[in-house]
Amino acid sequence: MIHNPIIDAMLNRKSIRSYTEVMPSDETLETIVRAGQQAPFAYQLGSLLLSRNQEKNPFHAPWLFTICVDLHRFECIMQRRGWQTASNDLSLMVLGIQDAALMAENMVMAAESLGLGSCFLGAFPYYAADIIKEYQLPPRVFPLVGLTMGYPASNPPPRPRYPLAFTLFEDHYPEFDEAAIEEAMHVMDEGYLAQDYYRKANYMIDLPEGRQENFTFENYSWTEHISRKIGIWQRSSKSILRAFKLSGFKIPGHRRERKLDSQ
């Protein structure tokens, strides 16, 4: 591989869940946000909420950003131009997620270059009602993801990633054989086990009633953990659709699920 400071920072990046009490400067904040704004945007549909309340912020982080999909700002501009939104909200949400995600990643890498660490918090959409109330959000602003940031008080190793052959597919998407699947599982699971990640964090998702537990922290690792998340959690889209609705976005659910919810 080719190495330079930017690539090395990307390869060494890890989630930080422990921060010093040092509050980064306003100049640092401006630098990181401006770097975020220079991400390749289509419509500039990403905006940021900021909390510096270390007592309240997750992990007592100096900064907590909420990265939002923000249609409100541009619809204010459209009103001045004499236009109304005709695009459907699902299409706009997809574009907004792209914009907001690109901005967030630029911010993370800018922070890394300045000696700060960060951690994404993916559950924020499910707390939309609380976030809307706390920040007094107008309609058409959706809280997409949280991002803590500050100077690290710990230095965990980077987490494992899939082998390149399980990620990069040239010319066509392959049909995976058992060897390829086993290799990808081995890389991920052995990498996390070597770091004793789940035991140290005491992360093990409880199984539903009737399913026998065959894992301990000796062999419970990433593939089983993520399998349980996707195999147990969020069976209905009702809660995420409610979050969209609270934020002023009309995104229809699956027809069969809507029928079941109304019964």
C-alpha positions in Angstrom: 0.0 0.0 0.0 0.9 3.6 -0.5 1.3 5.6 2.7 1.1 9.3 3.5 -0.1 11.3 6.5 -3.7 11.4 5.2 -4.0 7.7 4.4 -2.3 6.7 7.7 -4.8 8.9 9.6 -7.7 7.2 7.9 -6.3 3.7 8.5 -5.6 4.4 12.1 -8.9 6.1 12.9 -11.0 4.5 15.7 -14.0 5.4 17.8 -13.1 7.2 20.9 -15.4 6.8 23.9 -13.2 8.5 26.6 -12.2 12.1 26.4 -10.1 14.6 28.4 -11.8 17.6 30.0 -10.0 20.0 27.7 -12.4 22.0 25.6 -11.1 22.5 22.0 -10.8 26.1 20.8 -13.4 28.0 18.7 -10.7 28.1 16.0 -10.5 24.3 16.0 -14.3 24.2 15.8 -14.5 26.6 12.9 -11.7 24.6 11.1 -13.5 21.3 11.5 -16.9 22.6 10.4 -15.5 24.4 7.4 -13.7 21.2 6.4 -17.1 19.4 6.7 -18.7 22.0 4.5 -16.2 21.4 1.7 -17.4 17.8 1.3 -18.7 17.0 -2.2 -22.3 18.2 -1.7 -25.2 17.9 -4.2 -27.7 20.2 -2.5 -25.9 21.2 0.8 -28.7 19.4 2.7 -26.6 18.8 5.8 -26.5 21.0 8.9 -25.1 20.7 12.4 -26.4 21.1 16.0 -23.8 21.5 18.7 -23.7 20.9 22.5 -20.7 21.7 24.6 -22.4 20.4 27.8 -19.8 17.9 28.9 -21.9 16.8 31.9 -24.7 15.8 29.6 -22.9 14.7 26.4 -22.3 11.0 25.8 -18.9 9.9 27.2 -18.7 13.4 28.7 -17.3 14.6 25.4 -16.5 18.3 25.0 -18.5 18.5 21.8 -21.6 16.6 20.7 -22.7 17.2 17.1 -26.1 16.2 15.7 -25.7 15.9 12.0 -29.1 16.7 10.3 -30.7 16.3 7.0 -32.0 19.8 6.5 -34.6 20.8 3.9 -35.8 23.8 5.9 -33.0 26.1 4.9 -33.3 25.5 1.2 -37.1 25.6 1.2 -36.7 29.1 2.8 -34.6 30.0 -0.3 -37.1 28.4 -2.7 -39.8 30.5 -1.1 -37.8 33.7 -1.9 -37.5 32.4 -5.5 -41.2 31.7 -5.8 -40.9 27.9 -5.9 -42.5 25.1 -3.9 -41.1 21.6 -3.3 -42.4 19.1 -5.8 -39.8 16.3 -5.3 -41.0 13.4 -3.1 -39.6 13.3 0.4 -38.0 9.9 0.0 -35.8 11.0 -2.9 -34.9 14.2 -1.0 -34.1 12.2 2.2 -31.7 9.9 0.1 -29.9 13.0 -1.2 -29.8 14.6 2.2 -28.3 11.5 3.8 -25.6 11.6 1.2 -24.8 15.2 1.9 -24.9 14.9 5.7 -22.8 11.7 5.7 -20.1 13.2 3.5 -20.0 16.3 5.7 -19.7 14.2 8.8 -16.8 12.1 7.5 -14.9 15.2 6.4 -15.3 16.5 9.9 -14.0 13.3 11.5 -10.9 13.3 9.4 -10.3 17.0 10.0 -10.6 16.3 13.7 -8.1 13.4 13.4 -5.6 15.7 11.7 -5.8 18.1 14.7 -5.4 15.4 17.3 -9.1 15.0 18.2 -11.0 11.8 18.3 -14.7 11.1 17.7 -17.4 8.5 17.8 -20.6 8.2 15.8 -23.9 7.5 17.6 -26.2 5.8 15.1 -29.4 5.6 17.3 -30.1 9.3 17.1 -33.0 9.1 14.7 -35.0 7.1 17.3 -34.7 10.0 19.7 -36.0 12.5 17.2 -38.8 13.8 19.5 -36.3 14.6 22.2 -33.8 16.3 19.8 -36.6 18.3 18.1 -37.7 19.6 21.5 -34.2 20.3 22.9 -33.0 22.2 19.8 -36.4 23.7 18.9 -36.1 22.3 15.4 -38.4 23.5 12.7 -40.2 21.0 10.4 -38.0 19.5 7.6 -34.9 19.0 9.8 -34.2 15.3 10.5 -31.5 14.3 13.2 -29.5 11.7 11.2 -26.6 10.7 13.5 -24.7 11.9 16.6 -21.0 12.6 16.7 -19.0 13.1 19.9 -15.7 14.8 19.6 -12.8 15.9 21.8 -9.2 15.1 22.8 -8.9 11.3 23.4 -8.2 10.1 27.0 -7.7 6.5 25.6 -6.0 5.0 22.6 -7.8 1.9 21.4 -6.6 0.0 18.4 -8.3 0.4 15.0 -11.1 -2.1 14.6 -10.9 -4.9 12.0 -12.4 -4.6 8.5 -13.4 -7.1 5.8 -10.7 -8.4 3.5 -10.4 -6.3 0.3 -11.6 -9.3 -1.7 -14.9 -9.2 0.2 -15.3 -5.4 -0.4 -14.0 -4.6 -3.9 -15.8 -6.2 -6.8 -14.5 -5.4 -10.3 -16.8 -5.7 -13.4 -19.4 -7.8 -11.6 -20.7 -8.7 -8.1 -19.4 -12.2 -7.3 -21.3 -15.3 -6.0 -19.5 -15.9 -2.7 -18.3 -19.4 -2.0 -18.1 -20.9 1.5 -14.3 -20.2 1.6 -14.8 -16.5 0.9 -17.5 -16.1 3.6 -15.5 -18.1 6.2 -12.4 -16.0 5.5 -14.3 -12.7 6.0 -15.9 -14.0 9.2 -12.5 -15.2 10.4 -10.9 -11.8 9.8 -13.6 -9.9 11.6 -14.2 -12.3 14.5 -10.5 -13.1 15.3 -9.6 -9.4 15.0 -12.2 -8.4 17.7 -11.4 -11.4 19.9 -7.7 -10.5 19.8 -8.7 -7.1 21.2 -11.1 -8.7 23.7 -13.5 -6.0 22.6 -16.9 -7.5 23.6 -15.7 -8.8 27.0 -14.2 -5.4 27.9 -17.3 -3.6 26.8 -19.6 -6.2 28.3 -21.6 -6.3 25.0 -23.7 -9.4 24.4 -27.2 -9.1 23.0 -29.7 -11.3 24.8 -31.3 -13.9 22.7 -35.1 -14.1 22.3 -37.0 -16.6 24.4 -36.7 -20.1 23.0 -33.3 -19.7 21.4 -30.5 -21.3 23.4 -27.3 -19.3 24.2 -24.2 -21.1 22.9 -21.7 -18.3 23.1 -19.5 -16.9 25.8 -17.1 -14.0 25.7 -14.5 -16.6 24.6 -16.1 -16.9 21.2 -18.8 -14.1 21.0 -17.5 -11.7 18.3 -18.5 -9.3 15.6 -20.4 -11.5 13.2 -22.6 -13.0 15.9 -23.1 -9.5 17.5 -24.2 -7.9 14.2 -26.3 -10.9 13.3 -28.2 -10.5 16.5 -28.8 -6.8 15.9 -30.2 -7.4 12.4 -31.9 -10.7 13.4 -33.7 -9.3 16.5 -34.0 -5.5 16.5 -36.3 -3.2 14.6 -38.6 -5.7 13.0 -41.1 -2.9 12.2 -40.3 0.3 10.4 -43.0 2.1 12.5 -40.6 3.9 14.8 -38.3 5.2 12.1 -41.3 6.3 10.0 -42.6 8.1 13.1 -39.3 9.9 13.4 -39.5 11.0 9.8 -43.0 12.3 10.4 -42.1 14.2 13.5 -39.4 15.9 11.5 -41.9 16.9 8.8 -41.0 14.3 6.1 -43.8 12.3 4.5 -42.2 8.9 3.7 -44.7 6.1 3.3 -44.2 2.7 4.9 -44.6 -0.7 3.3 -48.3 -1.3 2.4 -48.6 -4.6 4.3 -46.9 -3.1 7.4 -49.2 -0.1 7.4 -52.2 -2.4 7.2 -50.9 -4.4 10.2 -50.2 -1.3 12.2 -53.8 -0.1 11.7 -55.3 -3.3 12.9 
